């Protein structure tokens, strides 16, 4: 059994949804990872999978005659896997998707299992993290590209619930403003 230590707790891989929810804020239909199969923090590599549920609410209208999972959510699924590259940086923080540069080469349909491989790459902004992602269904690549995330403290997110607004400008780090 392979284990990884995050914070002061040791976890056994693969991670199931229960463990994944300890690190990612997503719940219900917005959690797009069923399992994390691999995390190598030394070499900056994570692998995870998600089975596209035929009852997923985004499939209802996308598209009724030919249901296909939306590409932007395929990128979100990849970003959630890439979030595990942060290791101990995840403790007390939430990775927020900051941008994508993706190329879609195939479709994902209900019932298919997407497997994402994420490789950490350097980012010029020290407050952001970047990963090169490869998303496949079986042996077929359906998307690949880059995911960029910024880290927001859980405390800042909690303040949002109390009447604040998190402003994000393209040229600056997130700024919290009381309203």
Secondary structure, 3 states (H helix, E strand, C coil): CEEEEECCEEEEECECHHHHHHHCCCCHHHCCCCEEEEEECCCCEEEEEEECCCCCHHHCCCCCCCCCCCHHHHHHHHHHHHHHHHHHHHCCEEEEEEEEEEEECCCCCCCCEEEEEEEEECCCCCCEEEEEEEEEECCEEEEEEEEEEEEEEHHHHHHHCCCEEEECCCCCCCEEEEC
